[in-house]
């Protein structure tokens, strides 16, 4: 396949994925089209900045992320790093600090038993 055609197809596929169109490309096929899924890099300072930007304590931030307070503390101290989907979730919070606001609700909104 010519390079220009391959690049055009790659751009089209990338745009489809970004727009949420369901595709069934394998990682190998995406790579052949010049599309990559970059890793998420997140250091202690990034995590603390995210938490401070959304104005939550470590313990509340931990509850929102569904992790232990100890994990958040250790991430912010650089003793441990988040893994897997937690890194992606932190990346989303960095781009959209309000994305998890739905996880915090007033106790008056809970149904009483």
C-alpha positions as CSV (number, residue, x, y, z in Angstrom):
1,X,0.0,0.0,0.0
2,X,1.3,3.4,-0.9
3,X,2.4,5.6,2.0
4,X,0.0,8.4,1.2
5,X,-3.0,6.1,1.1
6,X,-1.9,4.3,4.3
7,X,-1.6,7.7,6.0
8,X,-5.0,8.8,4.8
9,X,-6.6,5.6,6.0
10,X,-4.8,5.9,9.3
11,X,-6.1,9.5,9.8
12,X,-9.6,8.3,9.0
13,X,-9.5,5.4,11.4
14,X,-8.0,7.6,14.1
15,X,-10.8,10.1,13.6
16,X,-13.4,7.4,13.8
17,X,-12.0,6.1,17.0
18,X,-11.9,9.5,18.5
19,X,-15.5,10.1,17.6
20,X,-16.5,6.9,19.3
21,X,-17.3,4.9,16.2
22,X,-17.0,1.2,17.0
23,X,-14.1,-0.5,15.3
24,X,-12.6,-3.9,15.5
25,X,-9.0,-3.1,14.6
26,X,-6.2,-5.1,16.4
27,X,-3.3,-3.3,17.9
28,X,-1.1,-4.7,15.1
29,X,-3.5,-3.3,12.4
30,X,-3.5,0.1,14.1
31,X,0.3,0.1,14.3
32,X,0.5,-0.7,10.5
33,X,-1.7,2.3,9.9
34,X,0.6,4.5,12.0
35,X,-1.8,4.7,15.0
36,X,-0.5,4.2,18.5
37,X,-2.0,4.2,21.9
38,X,0.5,6.0,24.1
39,X,1.2,5.0,27.7
40,X,0.2,7.2,30.5
41,X,3.0,8.9,32.4
42,X,2.0,10.2,35.8
43,X,4.4,11.3,38.6
44,X,3.9,12.3,42.2
45,X,3.6,16.0,41.4
46,X,1.0,15.4,38.7
47,X,-1.2,13.4,41.1
48,X,-1.0,16.0,43.8
49,X,-1.8,18.8,41.3
50,X,-4.8,16.9,40.1
51,X,-6.1,16.4,43.6
52,X,-5.5,20.0,44.6
53,X,-7.1,21.3,41.4
54,X,-10.3,19.5,42.3
55,X,-9.9,20.6,45.9
56,X,-10.2,17.2,47.7
57,X,-8.4,15.9,50.6
58,X,-6.3,12.7,50.1
59,X,-9.0,10.6,51.9
60,X,-11.9,12.0,49.8
61,X,-9.9,11.7,46.6
62,X,-9.1,8.1,47.5
63,X,-12.9,7.4,48.0
64,X,-13.7,9.0,44.6
65,X,-11.1,6.8,42.9
66,X,-12.1,3.8,44.9
67,X,-8.6,3.2,46.2
68,X,-7.1,3.4,49.7
69,X,-6.0,6.6,51.3
70,X,-2.6,5.0,51.7
71,X,-2.3,4.5,48.0
72,X,-2.9,8.2,47.3
73,X,-0.5,9.2,50.0
74,X,2.2,6.9,48.6
75,X,1.6,8.1,45.0
76,X,2.0,11.7,46.1
77,X,5.2,10.9,48.0
78,X,6.6,9.1,45.0
79,X,6.9,5.8,46.9
80,X,4.5,4.0,44.6
81,X,2.9,4.7,41.2
82,X,-0.7,4.1,40.1
83,X,-1.1,1.3,37.6
84,X,-3.5,0.2,34.9
85,X,-6.9,1.8,34.7
86,X,-6.1,4.1,37.6
87,X,-3.5,5.9,35.6
88,X,-6.0,6.3,32.8
89,X,-8.6,7.6,35.2
90,X,-6.0,10.1,36.6
91,X,-5.2,11.2,33.1
92,X,-8.9,11.8,32.5
93,X,-9.2,13.9,35.7
94,X,-6.2,15.9,34.6
95,X,-8.0,16.8,31.3
96,X,-11.4,17.1,32.9
97,X,-11.3,17.8,36.6
98,X,-15.1,17.5,37.0
99,X,-15.5,14.1,35.3
100,X,-16.0,12.3,38.6
101,X,-18.2,14.9,40.4
102,X,-21.1,12.5,40.0
103,X,-19.4,10.3,42.6
104,X,-19.9,12.9,45.3
105,X,-23.5,13.4,46.3
106,X,-25.4,14.9,49.2
107,X,-26.6,12.4,51.8
108,X,-30.1,14.0,51.5
109,X,-30.2,12.5,48.0
110,X,-30.0,8.9,49.3
111,X,-33.2,7.0,49.7
112,X,-34.0,6.2,53.3
113,X,-34.7,2.6,54.2
